[in-house]
Amino acid sequence: MFTPETMEPGKGYECTFTVKNIPLDEFGRPGGMLSLADIPIEKIGDYTSIGTIVARDLNKELLEVEDRKTNSLPKTYVVKFADVENINEV
């Protein structure tokens, strides 16, 4: 397993990530402006998913992750290193 600091440039990685405090629909999916569906926001909460790491900023300790759970257009989220786990090479 890798950490954000030990990932090598040019290789592909996937991870489990959590986006904190976002609007969620009744099914626990990102809602509101983060969704194309016309489903009302049920609550504000944390969204956990699996995604592909697209970019890394070592200075700010942030990762850009493309969500693989979505069935439509891929969504990307910027998350802190602390909110990512299970980083594996693909």
N, C-alpha and C positions, 0 to 999 in steps of 0.2 A: 504494500500500500504506500501511497505517496502523500506528501503534504504540499500545500501550495508553494512552499519555498524550494522543494526538491524536484518539482516538475521540470522537465527539460524542454527548451524551446523547439518547436517544429514537430513535436509528437502530439498525438491525440489523447485526451483524457476525458473520462466521465466521472460524475460524482452524484452524491445525494446532497441537495441544498435546501435551505429554508429561507423563505422571504418573510420578514417579520412585519406585522401590523399592516396588512393590506385588506381591502374589501373582499369578502368571500360570499358566494351565493349559497343557496340551501344545500348544495352538494359538496361544499368545501373547495370549490374552484374559484380562481380569481374572478371577481365580478366588477361591476361598474364600468369604468373606462378601460379596464384591463380585459374586457370580454366583448365578443361580437354578439353574444346571445342577449336577448331581451328578458333577462331574469333579474328580479330585484336582489339587492344586497341584503343578506341575512345578518351578517355580523362582520366585525373587524377581527382578524386573527392571523395566524401563521399558516403559510402554505409550504408544504414539503413535497419535493418531487425529485426526479432523476433527470440529469441533463448533461450536455456536452459543454466542456469549458472552451470558450471562444477566445478570451483574452484575460491577461493577468497584469495587475499593477502592484509590484512589490513595494513601492514607496507608500502607497495609500492602503495596502493590504486589502485589495478588492479583486473579485473575479467577475467576469461577465459569463453567464451560463445560459445556454439555449435549452429551454424546457423540452423534453422528449415526450411528456405525457399528452401534450395537446394534439388533437386530431386535425386541426386546421393549420393555419400559418404558424410557423414556429415563433414562440415568444421568448424574448431574452430578458434576463434580470441581472442586476448588479448586486452582488452579495459580499458580505465581509468574509475574510478567511475563516473566522470563528463559526460562521453559519454553514460551513461545508464539511462533509465527512465522506468516507469511503471513496477516496480518489483512486481510480484505477486507469491504467493505460488501455487504450482500445486499438 
